[in-house]
Amino acid sequence: MERFTFSDTRVRAGLDKLILLQVDVTANSSADQALLKRFGLFGPPGIIFFGAGGGEIAGTRVIGYQDADKFLHSLAAATAPAT
């Protein structure tokens, strides 16, 4: 996703409004496995959105590859004001 999705200028503009934290778990170390387990992920790519209060925004996880257009929809859903 870094190469094709996150390099898209529209995606970059949307992500500029957020605090980003990226974890590389490709080494598959015991610490990587523990982190994946903690968040209920099986491996990359997995994106979890958190609100200002620190809790996960329900229903907004991105699991697996998304192209820029699809990710923009996911990003809009995750950053939409709560109703």
C-alpha positions as CSV (number, residue, x, y, z in Angstrom):
1,M,0.0,0.0,0.0
2,E,2.9,2.3,0.6
3,R,4.0,2.2,-3.0
4,F,0.6,2.6,-4.7
5,T,-2.0,3.8,-2.2
6,F,-0.2,6.0,0.3
7,S,1.8,7.7,-2.5
8,D,-1.5,9.0,-4.1
9,T,-1.7,12.8,-3.5
10,R,-5.4,12.6,-2.5
11,V,-4.6,9.9,0.1
12,R,-1.6,11.9,1.4
13,A,-3.8,14.9,1.8
14,G,-6.4,12.9,3.8
15,L,-3.7,11.4,6.0
16,D,-2.1,14.8,6.7
17,K,-5.0,15.4,9.1
18,L,-4.1,12.4,11.2
19,I,-1.4,11.2,13.5
20,L,0.1,8.2,11.9
21,L,1.9,5.3,13.6
22,Q,3.3,2.6,11.5
23,V,4.7,-0.7,12.8
24,D,6.7,-3.1,10.7
25,V,5.9,-6.6,11.7
26,T,7.5,-8.3,8.7
27,A,10.3,-9.8,10.7
28,N,7.6,-11.9,12.4
29,S,9.5,-11.8,15.8
30,S,7.8,-12.8,19.0
31,A,7.2,-9.1,19.7
32,D,5.6,-8.7,16.2
33,Q,3.4,-11.8,16.8
34,A,2.3,-10.4,20.3
35,L,1.4,-7.1,18.7
36,L,-0.6,-8.7,16.0
37,K,-2.4,-10.9,18.5
38,R,-3.1,-7.9,20.8
39,F,-5.0,-6.1,17.9
40,G,-6.5,-9.3,16.4
41,L,-4.6,-9.0,13.2
42,F,-3.1,-11.9,11.1
43,G,-0.5,-9.8,9.3
44,P,0.1,-6.8,7.2
45,P,-1.5,-4.8,5.8
46,G,-3.8,-4.0,8.6
47,I,-4.9,-0.4,9.5
48,I,-6.8,0.5,12.7
49,F,-8.2,3.9,13.2
50,F,-8.4,5.3,16.7
51,G,-10.5,8.3,17.9
52,A,-9.3,11.2,20.0
53,G,-10.1,9.3,23.2
54,G,-7.8,6.5,22.3
55,G,-10.4,3.8,21.5
56,E,-10.7,2.1,18.2
57,I,-13.3,3.5,15.8
58,A,-15.6,0.5,15.3
59,G,-16.2,-0.8,11.8
60,T,-13.3,1.1,10.2
61,R,-10.5,-1.4,10.1
62,V,-8.8,-1.9,6.8
63,I,-7.6,-5.5,6.3
64,G,-5.7,-6.3,3.2
65,Y,-4.7,-4.2,0.2
66,Q,-6.9,-1.3,-0.9
67,D,-6.1,0.9,-3.9
68,A,-6.2,4.6,-3.5
69,D,-9.9,5.0,-4.5
70,K,-11.1,2.3,-2.1
71,F,-8.9,3.6,0.7
72,L,-10.2,7.1,0.3
73,H,-13.7,5.7,1.1
74,S,-12.3,3.9,4.1
75,L,-10.6,7.0,5.3
76,A,-13.7,9.1,4.9
77,A,-15.7,6.6,6.9
78,A,-13.1,6.6,9.7
79,T,-12.8,10.4,9.9
80,A,-16.5,11.2,9.5
81,P,-18.0,13.1,12.5
82,A,-19.8,10.8,14.9
83,T,-23.6,11.1,14.7
